[in-house]
């Protein structure tokens, strides 16, 4: 996948892609690749995830409509892997994707992952390591662990060590 080229092509989203259009753009990838699109009932089930999910669909459609990723994706993406994609990017919001290039890169790397594609110029190991660094779910988990740890007694208060 030409990750760097697609990242360079991503432009700010000046209007929110409506959910119906986002679904149509993604389903067109399947149709153009000669596969069955994702059924409406599946999209409706996924929509129960809430507003964040709709923003993710909008961003995926935005990238597909404004970059070379759409042409690259035709025939590569499989409907049965789409759930995995949405699960992997679950914590990402539209605002995060709009304002943070790292989150855009994470979205694109997750897309490459569900397309079983390699990132141009990277070995599989380098790609996996980079995705591990970018994974926002891990950032949230580390933050939660840090917050929990800071609430636990440390054994030192006001510079004086104490024992229970």
N, C-alpha and C positions, 0 to 999 in steps of 0.2 A: 504494500500500500504506500503510495507517495505521501506520507504524513506531512512532511515539511511543506510541500507544495499546497496541500489542502489547507493547512494552518495559515499559510500566507494568503490564501484566497478568502478565508472567512472574513466577512465584513460585519459591522455592527447591525443588530436587528433593529430596523427602524419602525417596524410594525410587527405585532405579535401574529404569528401564523395561527389561524383558527384551527381548532382540534380536527374538524372534519377534513380540512385541507392537509394537515399533517398526516393523518391516517391515509388519505388518498395518495400522497407522495410516497409514503413507505410501501403501501400496497402496490403501487406502480412498479416498484423495483422487482417484485415477484412476477407480476404480469409480463413485464418486458423481458424477464429472464426465463419465461416459459413455465412458471410455477403458479400454483394456486395462491391467491392472496390470503392474508390472515382473515378469518371469518369475523363478521361484525360482532357476534356474541363474545368472541375472545377480546376484541377491543373494548367492549362494554364491561367485561370482567376486569380488565386492566384499569379502566377508568375509575373503578372504585378506590384506586390508590390515592385519589385526591388531586388537588391543583398542581402539586409538584410534578406529578406524572405528565399532566397535560403540557406543562412547560418543557419537559424533556422531549416529548413528541414534537413540539413546536421547534425546539432547537435542532433536533435531528432533521426535520423537514427544511429548516432554514439553511442548514449546511448542505443538504442535498440539492436544494434549488439554486444555491449561490456558488457552488464549487464544482470541481471535477469529480467529487466523491460519488455523485449519483451515477455517472457513466461507469466509474470503476466498480461500483457495487452491484450492478446488474449481473445476475447469474452467479454471484458469489454468496449473497446472504441467503440463509435458509430460515424459513418461518419458524421452525421448531427451536431455533436459537434466539429468537427475538426476546422471549421471556428472560433468558439469561442476560441479555444486554440491559434490559430495564432493571433487573435485579442488581446488576453490577453498578449502575449509575444512580441507583435509588436516592441517595442523599443529595444529589446535585439539583440545584434550583435554577430557574431561568436567569435570575439575577447573577448567580455565581458564574454561569456559563457566559453571560454577557460581559462580565467585568474581569474575568480571570482567564488568561491564556492557558494556565496550567489545567484548569477544569475543562477547557476546550480540547486540550491535548488528551486528557483522560477520556473524554467522550469518544474521540477519534480512535484512540488505542483500544478501547472496549469494543468499538465497532469492528476494527480489524480482527480482534480476538474472536468475535462471533462469526466472522467471515472466514475463519481459519487462514488468515493471511499474515504474512510477515511484513514488517515495516522495512521499507527500502533502506539499505545501508546499515542495517542492524542484524546482529545474530539473534536467535531466539532467546538466548540468555540475557543479552543486553536489553531486549524489548521487555522481557519479564521483570528484570530489575527496575527498569524505568517505570513500568506500570505499578510495581510495588511501592515505589517512592511517591507516585502521584495519587495512589488510591485514597480518596477522601474518607472512605469508611475506616481506614486505618488511622487517619488523622483524628477522627472523632473518637475512636476507641482509645488512642493514646491520651487524648485530652481528658476523657472520662476517668481513665486510670490515674492520671496526674491529679485531677481534682479530688478523687477519692483518697489518694495517698496524702494530699495536703491537709485533709480533714482528720487523718489519723494522728494520734499523739506521737510525737517524735522522740520523747525522752529528754528533751531540753526545752526549758522555758526561761526566758529572760536571762539566758546565758548560764543557768544553773542546771546541772544534770540532776535528775530525780529518778528514783526507783519505786516501783509499785510493790 
